[in-house]
Amino acid sequence: MSRAAVYGTGSWGTAFAAVLADAGTEVTMWGRRAEVVEQVNAGVNEAYLPELHLPDRVRATTDPAEACDGADVVVLAVPSQTLRDNLAAWGGVLPREAAVVSLMKGVELGTTKRMSEVVTEVGGVEEERVVVVSGPNLAREIAAKQPAASVVACRDHAMAERVAAACAAPYFRPYTGTDVVGTEIAGAVKNVIALAVGMAEGLGMGDNSKASIITRGLAETMRLGTALGGEAVTFAGLAGVGDLIATCMSPLSRNHSFGVRLGQGMTVDEVVAVTRQTAEGVKSCTSILELARKHDVEVPIIEQVDALIEHGRTIPEVVSTLLARPRKAETG
């Protein structure tokens, strides 16, 4: 039986902890807030997934060292823009032989680094031990034990297999891969595209409009991912089109729902005030755009979402700009 540590007690971290436990893995979660840790130890995370009764194999602590004691799988599920500070605080306690799993989907502001790059740089973890898990995995559906699949990607296939074995629950099917770059870029960019799709829905646009944004958003994702060394086939799989569809179309998606409210006329600050949460796409759109520009990759949808979020452009202006772009071949 393997032992896992999960750092982060948010929705996806909690749901994934339950997946690990249901696969037979002993799990210790680390949380910053003592009240949430107490809830987890009582079998529920009222703050994030109140409907999920946590398995007996899941416990929690506020002590980072205690959380990873004896762990052969370490899961990082903190907000992407806090990863660097968190690793600086407790990354030194991570076991030297453990697989280090990233559930985070973002690109770091300021550095434009992928999450796995931050893990290797700050956490001192070798690339061969960094594993990325990504796919159409809405936390509430996973918590309800609805069947789902995901990609477990690592440069070292044996390390990917170790993590896949630890999370292969009856309702959760992991597939392994080696394309860490493509898997991470797909997971980060789809959040921005989901904002755009949500805006279209909020404006009252129909399925033609939303399907067009999803399809052209996939093209942008693939252009950027392959420019960085990702494999084109990744974007046609679970981490690519699978996650993109789920995030862009589901009301359970934080990014989609955030975009809907923007499309209905609310400002970013107003949406944050109502939901008390900021979607990853809002936080990462600028860093993803900067990354694309560094590599001379054209990403017009991402560019316009960033213009709206960060520079005050209106949705009608964004729509007009996208539709007025010069015509081109679809595959160009």
N, C-alpha and C positions, 0 to 999 in steps of 0.2 A: 504494500500500500504506500503510495507517495504522499508527501506532505507539501502543502502549498501555503504561501503567504500572499494575501491580497492587500495592497496598500491603496486605501481609498474606500469610502463607504457610501458612495453615490449610487445611483440607480444601476448602472451597468456593472460596476464593481461588485455590488451586492448580488445581482442576478448571476454573474459569472461565478461568484463564490458558491452559490447554490448548485450551479452546473457541476463544478469540481466535486462538491460533496456528493451529489447524486451519481457521479462517476466512481465513487469509492475513495476519493481523496480527502484526507484530513486537512481542514482549512482554518487558518488563523488570520483574521482581518485586522489591519491597523487603521485606526481612525483618530483624527485630531480632536474631535469633540467627545468628551466623556459621556454625555447624555446619549449620543448615538451608539457608542460602544456598549453602554448598559442595555440599550434596546436590543442590539444584536445578540448579546449574551442571554437575553430573555426570549430569543427566537424570532424577533421581528425587527424590521427597520422602518419604524413609523414615519420617519422624516422623508424617505424616498420611495420605498416599495411596501406600503402598509399591507397590501394584499398577499404578500409572500410570507409563508411560514417557513423559516429557515431550517434546514436539516440539522440534526443533532451534531453532525460532524463540523459545524461552523461555530467558531467562537471569535471573540474580538478583544483587542487590547489597545491602549494608548501608547504603549512602549514599542518603538520601532524594532529594537533588538529582540524582544520577546516574540514579536510577530513572525520573524523569519528563523527562529531557532529550529534547526533540523530540517528546514525546507529545501527540497530539491527543485521546486518551481516557485518563482517569485513573480507575482503579477502586479503591474503598475497601472492603477486606474484613477489617478488624480487628474484634475483639469490640465490640459496640455500646457497652458501658459504658466502653470505653477511647478512644472516638473523640475526645472533647473534648481529652484530654491529648495524644493523638497529633497532632491538627491544631495544637495550640498549639506542639508541638515542631517540626513540619516542614511545616505547611500553607502557610507563606509561599513555599515553592519551587514550588508547583503552577503550571503554565502558565496564563496569564490568558485564553487562548482555548479551552482544552480543555474537553471534556465531562467532568464529574465524576460518576462512577457509584457509587451506593451498593448494595452487596450485603447490607447489614446489616439485620437484622430485630429491632428492639427500640425501646423508648421510654426515654429517658434518666431515670435516677433523680434525684430532686431537682427537675428542671426540667419533667418530663413532655414534653419536646420529642421530636419525631420526628427520625430521623437526618438527613433533608434539612435540617431547621431548624438542627441543630447545624452542618452543613456550611456553610450560608450565614452563620451567626453567627460561627463561629470561623475558618472558612477564608476568609471574605470572598468567597465564590462567589455570583454572581448566581443567583436562582431559575431563570432560563431556561437555565442551564448544568448544573443538577443533574438527574441521571437516576437512576431507580430500576429495578432489574432484579429481578423476583420471579416465582415460579411453582413448580410441582411439580418441583423440581430437587435431588433427593438427590445429594450429591456423588459417592458411589461409583458410582451408575448413570451419571452424566454421564461420569465417568472411564472407564467401560467402553464409552463411546460408544453407549449405548442411546438411542434416539430420545426427545426431550423438547422441550417448548415452554415459552416464558416470555414475560412482558410487559416491555417496555421503555417506561417511562413518563416523560414530561417535559412541562412546560408548553409548551415550544417543540418543535413536532412535527419540525422539521428536525433539531434536536439528537437527538431520539429516533431518527430515521432514521440519523443518523451512527453511533450506538452499535449499532443493529440490524445495520447493514452490517458493522461490525467483528466481530460475534460470530455471524454467520450461517454456522455450520459445517454440514457435510452431515448431522449427526445432531442439531443444535440449531436449532430454528425460533423466532426472535423475532417477536413481534407488538408493534406500537407502540400507545401510548395517551397520554393527557394527564392522567389522574387520578392525580397523585402521592400525594395524601392517602389516597385509598381503597386504593391499592396498598400503601402503607406500613403502614396500620392492619391490613389483612388479613394481611400478613406477620408483624407483631408479635404479634397476638392469637392466631393459630393455634398458636403455640408453647405458650401457656397451655392452650388447649383440648386439645392433644396430651398434655400432662401429665395432664389429667383422664381422657382416654381410656386412657392407659397405666395409670393407677391402677385403672380398672375392669377392665382385662385382668388386672392383677396380682392382683386380688381373685377372679378366676375368672369374672367376668361375661361374658355372651355378646354376640353381634352386635346384638341388640335394644338392649341397654344402650349399647353403644358408638355405634351409629347415632343413638340419641336424644341423646347428649352432643354428637356432631358437629353434628347439625341445630340444636339449641338454641344451641350455641356459634357457629354461623354467624349465628343471629339476633342474638346479642349483638355480634358483630363488625360486622354491618351497621348496627345501631342506633348504635354508637359512631362508625363511619366516616362515616355520613351526617350525624350531628350535627356532625362536624368539617368537613363540606363535601365529602366523598367522594361518588361517584356510585354509586347502588344497583346498576347493572349490573356494576360492577367485581367485586362480591362473588359474582356468578354465573359469573365467568370464571376464567382460569388463576391469577391472583394471589389469588383468593378461594377458591372451593370446590375448585379444582384443587390448590392448595398445602395446603389444609386436609386433604383426603383423604390425600395422600401423607404428610404429617407425622403425622397421627393414627394411621395404620394400618401404617406400615412399621417393621420392626425396625431398619432403617437410620437411622431418625429418632432423634436424640439425645434429644429431648424425650419422645417416646413411650417409649423404653427407660428413661429416668429415671423416668417415671411408673409403669411396670411394677414397677420395684424398690420404689418407695414403696408400691405396692399390695400387694406381698409382705411388707411389714412393716419395711423398712429406713427409717432416718431420712435426712434430706437429707445430713447430714455423712457417714453411712455410704456413701451412693451416690457422693458425691464422692470418698471415699477409694478406693472400688473402681474407679471409672471414670477417676479423675484429671481429670475434666471437670465443669463446671457447665453445664447446659442453659440456653439463652437464656430460656426460659419461667420458670425459677426466678429469674433475675436481673431480669426485667422485669415480673413479675406485679404487684408493688406499684406501680410507676410507671404501668402501664396502668390499674389500679384507681383511682389518684389522678386520672388524666386523665378517666376516666369520671365520677367524682364531681364534678369541676369543671364538667362539662357536663350534670349531672343525668341520666346515662344508667344504666339498670338493667342490671347485668352479674352475675347471681347465680353463675354458674359460676366466673368470674374471681375474684369475692369469696371463694368458698369455697376455691379453690386457694390464694389468698393467705393465708387464715386457717390453712390447713394448713402452708404453707411458712414463714410468718413468725410465726405466733401459737400454734403448738402444738396446733391442733385435730386430732382423730383422723379417719381416713377414715370410720368408721361415723358420726361426728357430722356430717361433711360431707354424706354421702349422705342421712342423715335430714333435715337442714336443707333440702336441695334438693327432696326429695320432699314435704316438708310445706308448701311454699310455697302460698299461696292460688291456687285455680284461676283461669284467665284465658283469653281468646280467643288462639288460636295466633298470630295476626297483630297482636296488640295490643302 
